[in-house]
Amino acid sequence: MNNYECRTCGKCCRRFTMIAIFKEDVERWINESRNDILEKLKFAGDEKQPIIEAWFNPKTRREYIYCPFLKKKGSDWSCSIHKTKPKMCRDYICRKYKK
């Protein structure tokens, strides 16, 4: 991450409609009482091999077009759950803006 500078274009968050959610993400959100995040997940599988998918509208159970936590601010985009965003999002590096 040392050679990366986010340009807040939002392309990474709009690119992925379905992302992998890890058990550590779910456990963190449970501990943080983040029901606003947990309600947008779809659980399947079993305890040994859970399958967790995101992001689903809790009312319709339909998949969101892009991350519901991505917010537009002027010409920039920001993550409204940045401090607790999923591991997949934290680890993602936009190759376009690599220094």
N, CA, C and O atoms as CSV, one atom per row, in Angstrom:
chain,resi,resn,atom,element,x,y,z
A,1,MET,N,N,0.817,-1.193,0.000
A,1,MET,CA,C,0.000,0.000,0.000
A,1,MET,C,C,0.865,1.264,0.000
A,1,MET,O,O,0.335,2.360,-0.180
A,2,ASN,N,N,2.168,1.141,0.195
A,2,ASN,CA,C,3.034,2.310,0.242
A,2,ASN,C,C,3.063,3.074,-1.073
A,2,ASN,O,O,3.230,4.293,-1.075
A,3,ASN,N,N,2.903,2.381,-2.178
A,3,ASN,CA,C,2.998,3.015,-3.488
A,3,ASN,C,C,1.627,3.250,-4.112
A,3,ASN,O,O,1.470,3.141,-5.328
A,4,TYR,N,N,0.652,3.564,-3.300
A,4,TYR,CA,C,-0.712,3.722,-3.791
A,4,TYR,C,C,-1.350,4.957,-3.182
A,4,TYR,O,O,-1.240,5.200,-1.980
A,5,GLU,N,N,-2.001,5.714,-4.001
A,5,GLU,CA,C,-2.720,6.893,-3.527
A,5,GLU,C,C,-4.138,6.843,-4.088
A,5,GLU,O,O,-4.330,6.883,-5.303
A,6,CYS,N,N,-5.128,6.755,-3.205
A,6,CYS,CA,C,-6.524,6.708,-3.639
A,6,CYS,C,C,-6.920,8.047,-4.242
A,6,CYS,O,O,-6.650,9.103,-3.670
A,7,ARG,N,N,-7.555,7.993,-5.387
A,7,ARG,CA,C,-8.008,9.216,-6.073
A,7,ARG,C,C,-9.491,9.492,-5.831
A,7,ARG,O,O,-10.048,10.418,-6.422
A,8,THR,N,N,-10.124,8.718,-4.989
A,8,THR,CA,C,-11.540,8.821,-4.621
A,8,THR,C,C,-12.461,8.874,-5.840
A,8,THR,O,O,-13.454,9.602,-5.849
A,9,CYS,N,N,-12.120,8.101,-6.859
A,9,CYS,CA,C,-12.942,8.071,-8.071
A,9,CYS,C,C,-14.141,7.129,-7.917
A,9,CYS,O,O,-15.119,7.245,-8.654
A,10,GLY,N,N,-14.065,6.194,-6.955
A,10,GLY,CA,C,-15.167,5.266,-6.715
A,10,GLY,C,C,-15.260,4.119,-7.694
A,10,GLY,O,O,-16.164,3.291,-7.582
A,11,LYS,N,N,-14.348,4.044,-8.656
A,11,LYS,CA,C,-14.432,2.993,-9.675
A,11,LYS,C,C,-14.277,1.596,-9.084
A,11,LYS,O,O,-14.932,0.655,-9.533
A,12,CYS,N,N,-13.421,1.456,-8.085
A,12,CYS,CA,C,-13.227,0.136,-7.484
A,12,CYS,C,C,-14.516,-0.338,-6.808
A,12,CYS,O,O,-14.882,-1.508,-6.921
A,13,CYS,N,N,-15.192,0.553,-6.117
A,13,CYS,CA,C,-16.412,0.186,-5.396
A,13,CYS,C,C,-17.599,-0.016,-6.335
A,13,CYS,O,O,-18.522,-0.766,-6.015
A,14,ARG,N,N,-17.582,0.638,-7.473
A,14,ARG,CA,C,-18.662,0.464,-8.440
A,14,ARG,C,C,-18.405,-0.707,-9.367
A,14,ARG,O,O,-19.321,-1.193,-10.030
A,15,ARG,N,N,-17.163,-1.161,-9.417
A,15,ARG,CA,C,-16.781,-2.262,-10.310
A,15,ARG,C,C,-17.292,-3.608,-9.810
A,15,ARG,O,O,-17.754,-4.432,-10.599
A,16,PHE,N,N,-17.211,-3.829,-8.517
A,16,PHE,CA,C,-17.590,-5.118,-7.949
A,16,PHE,C,C,-19.016,-5.076,-7.418
A,16,PHE,O,O,-19.315,-4.332,-6.483
A,17,THR,N,N,-19.899,-5.879,-8.018
A,17,THR,CA,C,-21.265,-5.920,-7.495
A,17,THR,C,C,-21.379,-6.949,-6.379
A,17,THR,O,O,-22.153,-6.758,-5.442
A,18,MET,N,N,-20.629,-8.023,-6.465
A,18,MET,CA,C,-20.668,-9.066,-5.447
A,18,MET,C,C,-19.255,-9.216,-4.897
A,18,MET,O,O,-18.316,-9.462,-5.654
A,19,ILE,N,N,-19.104,-9.069,-3.599
A,19,ILE,CA,C,-17.771,-9.203,-3.016
A,19,ILE,C,C,-17.746,-10.307,-1.978
A,19,ILE,O,O,-18.782,-10.692,-1.434
A,20,ALA,N,N,-16.560,-10.808,-1.713
A,20,ALA,CA,C,-16.375,-11.846,-0.698
A,20,ALA,C,C,-16.329,-11.191,0.675
A,20,ALA,O,O,-15.636,-10.195,0.883
A,21,ILE,N,N,-17.058,-11.752,1.580
A,21,ILE,CA,C,-17.045,-11.288,2.956
A,21,ILE,C,C,-16.446,-12.415,3.791
A,21,ILE,O,O,-16.870,-13.566,3.697
A,22,PHE,N,N,-15.470,-12.070,4.595
A,22,PHE,CA,C,-14.790,-13.067,5.405
A,22,PHE,C,C,-15.402,-13.154,6.797
A,22,PHE,O,O,-16.037,-12.216,7.278
A,23,LYS,N,N,-15.194,-14.299,7.425
A,23,LYS,CA,C,-15.726,-14.528,8.765
A,23,LYS,C,C,-15.258,-13.431,9.721
A,23,LYS,O,O,-16.022,-12.994,10.582
A,24,GLU,N,N,-14.013,-12.984,9.574
A,24,GLU,CA,C,-13.486,-11.922,10.445
A,24,GLU,C,C,-14.255,-10.615,10.276
A,24,GLU,O,O,-14.420,-9.857,11.232
A,25,ASP,N,N,-14.730,-10.353,9.047
A,25,ASP,CA,C,-15.548,-9.162,8.818
A,25,ASP,C,C,-16.849,-9.265,9.603
A,25,ASP,O,O,-17.238,-8.336,10.311
A,26,VAL,N,N,-17.515,-10.409,9.466
A,26,VAL,CA,C,-18.803,-10.613,10.141
A,26,VAL,C,C,-18.624,-10.520,11.652
A,26,VAL,O,O,-19.417,-9.866,12.330
A,27,GLU,N,N,-17.598,-11.162,12.178
A,27,GLU,CA,C,-17.353,-11.116,13.624
A,27,GLU,C,C,-17.107,-9.688,14.097
A,27,GLU,O,O,-17.609,-9.287,15.148
A,28,ARG,N,N,-16.340,-8.919,13.333
A,28,ARG,CA,C,-16.074,-7.523,13.693
A,28,ARG,C,C,-17.379,-6.718,13.710
A,28,ARG,O,O,-17.626,-5.942,14.633
A,29,TRP,N,N,-18.212,-6.913,12.674
A,29,TRP,CA,C,-19.461,-6.149,12.600
A,29,TRP,C,C,-20.434,-6.543,13.704
A,29,TRP,O,O,-21.188,-5.705,14.198
A,30,ILE,N,N,-20.419,-7.806,14.090
A,30,ILE,CA,C,-21.260,-8.235,15.223
A,30,ILE,C,C,-20.777,-7.536,16.487
A,30,ILE,O,O,-21.581,-6.998,17.249
A,31,ASN,N,N,-19.459,-7.544,16.712
A,31,ASN,CA,C,-18.890,-6.897,17.908
A,31,ASN,C,C,-19.126,-5.392,17.907
A,31,ASN,O,O,-19.262,-4.784,18.969
A,32,GLU,N,N,-19.176,-4.793,16.733
A,32,GLU,CA,C,-19.414,-3.352,16.614
A,32,GLU,C,C,-20.904,-3.007,16.557
A,32,GLU,O,O,-21.268,-1.836,16.449
A,33,SER,N,N,-21.759,-4.022,16.628
A,33,SER,CA,C,-23.215,-3.839,16.513
A,33,SER,C,C,-23.585,-3.124,15.219
A,33,SER,O,O,-24.443,-2.241,15.223
A,34,ARG,N,N,-22.952,-3.493,14.121
A,34,ARG,CA,C,-23.197,-2.861,12.824
A,34,ARG,C,C,-24.293,-3.602,12.053
A,34,ARG,O,O,-24.041,-4.204,11.009
A,35,ASN,N,N,-25.495,-3.546,12.584
A,35,ASN,CA,C,-26.634,-4.192,11.928
A,35,ASN,C,C,-26.919,-3.585,10.566
A,35,ASN,O,O,-27.474,-4.254,9.695
A,36,ASP,N,N,-26.544,-2.316,10.369
A,36,ASP,CA,C,-26.732,-1.666,9.072
A,36,ASP,C,C,-25.920,-2.370,7.980
A,36,ASP,O,O,-26.306,-2.365,6.811
A,37,ILE,N,N,-24.808,-2.967,8.365
A,37,ILE,CA,C,-23.981,-3.724,7.421
A,37,ILE,C,C,-24.469,-5.168,7.358
A,37,ILE,O,O,-24.667,-5.713,6.272
A,38,LEU,N,N,-24.660,-5.777,8.507
A,38,LEU,CA,C,-25.053,-7.193,8.582
A,38,LEU,C,C,-26.349,-7.483,7.837
A,38,LEU,O,O,-26.491,-8.554,7.246
A,39,GLU,N,N,-27.290,-6.556,7.856
A,39,GLU,CA,C,-28.574,-6.785,7.195
A,39,GLU,C,C,-28.447,-6.850,5.669
A,39,GLU,O,O,-29.366,-7.311,4.992
A,40,LYS,N,N,-27.333,-6.401,5.133
A,40,LYS,CA,C,-27.134,-6.386,3.681
A,40,LYS,C,C,-26.339,-7.590,3.188
A,40,LYS,O,O,-25.905,-7.623,2.037
A,41,LEU,N,N,-26.146,-8.590,4.072
A,41,LEU,CA,C,-25.416,-9.794,3.709
A,41,LEU,C,C,-26.371,-10.951,3.460
A,41,LEU,O,O,-27.498,-10.967,3.955
A,42,LYS,N,N,-25.901,-11.908,2.688
A,42,LYS,CA,C,-26.649,-13.127,2.422
A,42,LYS,C,C,-25.795,-14.293,2.913
A,42,LYS,O,O,-24.655,-14.458,2.478
A,43,PHE,N,N,-26.347,-15.103,3.819
A,43,PHE,CA,C,-25.616,-16.223,4.400
A,43,PHE,C,C,-26.107,-17.532,3.808
A,43,PHE,O,O,-27.306,-17.732,3.618
A,44,ALA,N,N,-25.170,-18.418,3.521
A,44,ALA,CA,C,-25.488,-19.762,3.015
A,44,ALA,C,C,-24.383,-20.696,3.484
A,44,ALA,O,O,-23.480,-20.281,4.210
A,45,GLY,N,N,-24.450,-21.938,3.077
A,45,GLY,CA,C,-23.426,-22.904,3.467
A,45,GLY,C,C,-23.666,-23.416,4.864
A,45,GLY,O,O,-24.797,-23.424,5.350
A,46,ASP,N,N,-22.588,-23.849,5.515
A,46,ASP,CA,C,-22.689,-24.351,6.877
A,46,ASP,C,C,-21.565,-23.763,7.720
A,46,ASP,O,O,-20.791,-22.937,7.237
A,47,GLU,N,N,-21.474,-24.191,8.988
A,47,GLU,CA,C,-20.477,-23.625,9.898
A,47,GLU,C,C,-19.052,-23.867,9.432
A,47,GLU,O,O,-18.187,-23.008,9.603
A,48,LYS,N,N,-18.796,-25.053,8.835
A,48,LYS,CA,C,-17.440,-25.379,8.390
A,48,LYS,C,C,-17.042,-24.576,7.162
A,48,LYS,O,O,-15.884,-24.183,7.020
A,49,GLN,N,N,-17.984,-24.336,6.293
A,49,GLN,CA,C,-17.688,-23.585,5.079
A,49,GLN,C,C,-18.825,-22.611,4.772
A,49,GLN,O,O,-19.633,-22.834,3.870
A,50,PRO,N,N,-18.863,-21.524,5.549
A,50,PRO,CA,C,-19.927,-20.549,5.301
A,50,PRO,C,C,-19.701,-19.799,3.994
A,50,PRO,O,O,-18.567,-19.565,3.575
A,51,ILE,N,N,-20.780,-19.439,3.380
A,51,ILE,CA,C,-20.736,-18.619,2.175
A,51,ILE,C,C,-21.440,-17.323,2.526
A,51,ILE,O,O,-22.612,-17.319,2.900
A,52,ILE,N,N,-20.722,-16.242,2.403
A,52,ILE,CA,C,-21.286,-14.942,2.752
A,52,ILE,C,C,-21.130,-14.038,1.544
A,52,ILE,O,O,-20.021,-13.830,1.052
A,53,GLU,N,N,-22.231,-13.509,1.074
A,53,GLU,CA,C,-22.215,-12.629,-0.088
A,53,GLU,C,C,-22.749,-11.259,0.309
A,53,GLU,O,O,-23.550,-11.132,1.235
A,54,ALA,N,N,-22.291,-10.243,-0.404
A,54,ALA,CA,C,-22.752,-8.882,-0.170
A,54,ALA,C,C,-22.910,-8.225,-1.532
A,54,ALA,O,O,-22.196,-8.625,-2.452
A,55,TRP,N,N,-23.692,-7.354,-1.715
A,55,TRP,CA,C,-24.587,-6.534,-0.926
A,55,TRP,C,C,-26.001,-6.720,-1.435
A,55,TRP,O,O,-26.256,-6.637,-2.636
A,56,PHE,N,N,-26.923,-6.972,-0.511
A,56,PHE,CA,C,-28.320,-7.212,-0.845
A,56,PHE,C,C,-29.220,-6.224,-0.121
A,56,PHE,O,O,-28.987,-5.887,1.040
A,57,ASN,N,N,-30.246,-5.765,-0.819
A,57,ASN,CA,C,-31.229,-4.877,-0.218
A,57,ASN,C,C,-32.017,-5.688,0.812
A,57,ASN,O,O,-32.605,-6.708,0.453
A,58,PRO,N,N,-32.046,-5.270,2.078
A,58,PRO,CA,C,-32.727,-6.059,3.110
A,58,PRO,C,C,-34.240,-6.163,2.912
A,58,PRO,O,O,-34.864,-7.087,3.434
A,59,LYS,N,N,-34.829,-5.245,2.181
A,59,LYS,CA,C,-36.278,-5.295,1.950
A,59,LYS,C,C,-36.641,-6.190,0.778
A,59,LYS,O,O,-37.579,-6.983,0.868
A,60,THR,N,N,-35.909,-6.072,-0.317
A,60,THR,CA,C,-36.249,-6.830,-1.523
A,60,THR,C,C,-35.419,-8.099,-1.685
A,60,THR,O,O,-35.795,-8.987,-2.449
A,61,ARG,N,N,-34.295,-8.196,-0.976
A,61,ARG,CA,C,-33.309,-9.285,-1.070
A,61,ARG,C,C,-32.682,-9.351,-2.464
A,61,ARG,O,O,-32.106,-10.370,-2.846
A,62,ARG,N,N,-32.797,-8.276,-3.205
A,62,ARG,CA,C,-32.138,-8.187,-4.510
A,62,ARG,C,C,-30.756,-7.588,-4.323
A,62,ARG,O,O,-30.514,-6.793,-3.415
A,63,GLU,N,N,-29.871,-7.987,-5.197
A,63,GLU,CA,C,-28.504,-7.499,-5.153
A,63,GLU,C,C,-28.456,-6.015,-5.535
A,63,GLU,O,O,-29.112,-5.591,-6.486
A,64,TYR,N,N,-27.674,-5.232,-4.785
A,64,TYR,CA,C,-27.460,-3.831,-5.140
A,64,TYR,C,C,-26.624,-3.760,-6.418
A,64,TYR,O,O,-25.847,-4.673,-6.697
A,65,ILE,N,N,-26.772,-2.700,-7.183
A,65,ILE,CA,C,-25.988,-2.496,-8.399
A,65,ILE,C,C,-24.521,-2.280,-8.043
A,65,ILE,O,O,-23.636,-2.815,-8.710
A,66,TYR,N,N,-24.257,-1.496,-6.992
A,66,TYR,CA,C,-22.911,-1.342,-6.447
A,66,TYR,C,C,-23.024,-1.132,-4.942
A,66,TYR,O,O,-24.128,-1.043,-4.403
A,67,CYS,N,N,-21.916,-1.056,-4.285
A,67,CYS,CA,C,-21.894,-0.989,-2.823
A,67,CYS,C,C,-22.816,0.106,-2.287
A,67,CYS,O,O,-22.690,1.266,-2.679
A,68,PRO,N,N,-23.734,-0.252,-1.400
A,68,PRO,CA,C,-24.667,0.740,-0.854
A,68,PRO,C,C,-24.002,1.722,0.106
A,68,PRO,O,O,-24.633,2.693,0.526
A,69,PHE,N,N,-22.743,1.486,0.459
A,69,PHE,CA,C,-22.031,2.366,1.377
A,69,PHE,C,C,-21.133,3.361,0.646
A,69,PHE,O,O,-20.428,4.149,1.277
A,70,LEU,N,N,-21.160,3.324,-0.663
A,70,LEU,CA,C,-20.408,4.268,-1.480
A,70,LEU,C,C,-21.256,5.520,-1.669
A,70,LEU,O,O,-22.384,5.451,-2.159
A,71,LYS,N,N,-20.710,6.644,-1.282
A,71,LYS,CA,C,-21.451,7.898,-1.343
A,71,LYS,C,C,-20.712,8.914,-2.208
A,71,LYS,O,O,-19.489,9.035,-2.139
A,72,LYS,N,N,-21.478,9.645,-3.027
A,72,LYS,CA,C,-20.903,10.674,-3.896
A,72,LYS,C,C,-20.865,11.997,-3.150
A,72,LYS,O,O,-21.854,12.432,-2.558
A,73,LYS,N,N,-19.698,12.623,-3.195
A,73,LYS,CA,C,-19.520,13.939,-2.573
A,73,LYS,C,C,-18.876,14.838,-3.615
A,73,LYS,O,O,-17.660,14.803,-3.805
A,74,GLY,N,N,-19.682,15.637,-4.284
A,74,GLY,CA,C,-19.174,16.468,-5.375
A,74,GLY,C,C,-18.703,15.586,-6.509
A,74,GLY,O,O,-19.477,14.785,-7.032
A,75,SER,N,N,-17.448,15.720,-6.899
A,75,SER,CA,C,-16.906,14.869,-7.957
A,75,SER,C,C,-16.193,13.647,-7.381
A,75,SER,O,O,-15.719,12.796,-8.134
A,76,ASP,N,N,-16.114,13.552,-6.050
A,76,ASP,CA,C,-15.441,12.437,-5.386
A,76,ASP,C,C,-16.445,11.436,-4.832
A,76,ASP,O,O,-17.631,11.732,-4.684
A,77,TRP,N,N,-15.950,10.267,-4.538
A,77,TRP,CA,C,-16.734,9.211,-3.916
A,77,TRP,C,C,-16.078,8.877,-2.586
A,77,TRP,O,O,-14.857,8.967,-2.460
A,78,SER,N,N,-16.864,8.498,-1.602
A,78,SER,CA,C,-16.294,8.096,-0.318
A,78,SER,C,C,-17.041,6.885,0.221
A,78,SER,O,O,-18.194,6.627,-0.128
A,79,CYS,N,N,-16.347,6.155,1.079
A,79,CYS,CA,C,-16.911,4.965,1.708
A,79,CYS,C,C,-17.452,5.355,3.071
A,79,CYS,O,O,-16.704,5.825,3.928
A,80,SER,N,N,-18.741,5.164,3.276
A,80,SER,CA,C,-19.342,5.554,4.552
A,80,SER,C,C,-19.045,4.554,5.671
A,80,SER,O,O,-19.372,4.816,6.829
A,81,ILE,N,N,-18.426,3.404,5.343
A,81,ILE,CA,C,-18.015,2.437,6.365
A,81,ILE,C,C,-16.498,2.227,6.309
A,81,ILE,O,O,-15.999,1.156,6.654
A,82,HIS,N,N,-15.779,3.252,5.875
A,82,HIS,CA,C,-14.334,3.150,5.651
A,82,HIS,C,C,-13.574,2.527,6.828
A,82,HIS,O,O,-12.706,1.681,6.615
A,83,LYS,N,N,-13.881,2.927,8.047
A,83,LYS,CA,C,-13.146,2.436,9.224
A,83,LYS,C,C,-13.385,0.961,9.498
A,83,LYS,O,O,-12.586,0.336,10.196
A,84,THR,N,N,-14.448,0.391,8.975
A,84,THR,CA,C,-14.760,-1.018,9.226
A,84,THR,C,C,-15.099,-1.772,7.945
A,84,THR,O,O,-15.767,-2.805,7.992
A,85,LYS,N,N,-14.645,-1.268,6.813
A,85,LYS,CA,C,-14.986,-1.888,5.525
A,85,LYS,C,C,-14.433,-3.312,5.433
A,85,LYS,O,O,-13.501,-3.665,6.157
A,86,PRO,N,N,-15.005,-4.129,4.546
A,86,PRO,CA,C,-14.593,-5.526,4.412
A,86,PRO,C,C,-13.111,-5.678,4.058
A,86,PRO,O,O,-12.501,-4.792,3.459
A,87,LYS,N,N,-12.560,-6.814,4.441
A,87,LYS,CA,C,-11.160,-7.129,4.159
A,87,LYS,C,C,-10.863,-7.019,2.670
A,87,LYS,O,O,-9.826,-6.478,2.284
A,88,MET,N,N,-11.756,-7.523,1.835
A,88,MET,CA,C,-11.535,-7.460,0.395
A,88,MET,C,C,-11.341,-6.012,-0.068
A,88,MET,O,O,-10.503,-5.738,-0.927
A,89,CYS,N,N,-12.099,-5.113,0.491
A,89,CYS,CA,C,-11.996,-3.692,0.134
A,89,CYS,C,C,-10.714,-3.077,0.680
A,89,CYS,O,O,-10.048,-2.300,-0.005
A,90,ARG,N,N,-10.374,-3.429,1.915
A,90,ARG,CA,C,-9.151,-2.883,2.519
A,90,ARG,C,C,-7.914,-3.324,1.747
A,90,ARG,O,O,-6.962,-2.556,1.609
A,91,ASP,N,N,-7.922,-4.547,1.245
A,91,ASP,CA,C,-6.756,-5.104,0.565
A,91,ASP,C,C,-6.670,-4.735,-0.911
A,91,ASP,O,O,-5.641,-4.970,-1.546
A,92,TYR,N,N,-7.727,-4.166,-1.460
A,92,TYR,CA,C,-7.760,-3.851,-2.878
A,92,TYR,C,C,-6.850,-2.656,-3.197
A,92,TYR,O,O,-6.884,-1.637,-2.507
A,93,ILE,N,N,-6.049,-2.795,-4.237
A,93,ILE,CA,C,-5.193,-1.700,-4.693
A,93,ILE,C,C,-5.544,-1.422,-6.144
A,93,ILE,O,O,-5.456,-2.303,-6.999
A,94,CYS,N,N,-5.929,-0.221,-6.402
A,94,CYS,CA,C,-6.277,0.197,-7.764
A,94,CYS,C,C,-4.990,0.298,-8.570
A,94,CYS,O,O,-4.168,1.180,-8.320
A,95,ARG,N,N,-4.811,-0.591,-9.527
A,95,ARG,CA,C,-3.594,-0.606,-10.335
A,95,ARG,C,C,-3.440,0.670,-11.176
A,95,ARG,O,O,-2.326,1.067,-11.516
A,96,LYS,N,N,-4.553,1.294,-11.500
A,96,LYS,CA,C,-4.527,2.491,-12.333
A,96,LYS,C,C,-3.758,3.628,-11.657
A,96,LYS,O,O,-3.082,4.409,-12.326
A,97,TYR,N,N,-3.864,3.716,-10.335
A,97,TYR,CA,C,-3.243,4.829,-9.629
A,97,TYR,C,C,-2.012,4.420,-8.821
A,97,TYR,O,O,-1.600,5.128,-7.902
A,98,LYS,N,N,-1.437,3.284,-9.171
A,98,LYS,CA,C,-0.216,2.853,-8.498
A,98,LYS,C,C,0.912,3.795,-8.905
A,98,LYS,O,O,1.063,4.110,-10.086
A,99,LYS,N,N,1.697,4.242,-7.945
A,99,LYS,CA,C,2.793,5.195,-8.218
A,99,LYS,C,C,3.987,4.489,-8.831
A,99,LYS,O,O,4.997,5.128,-9.126
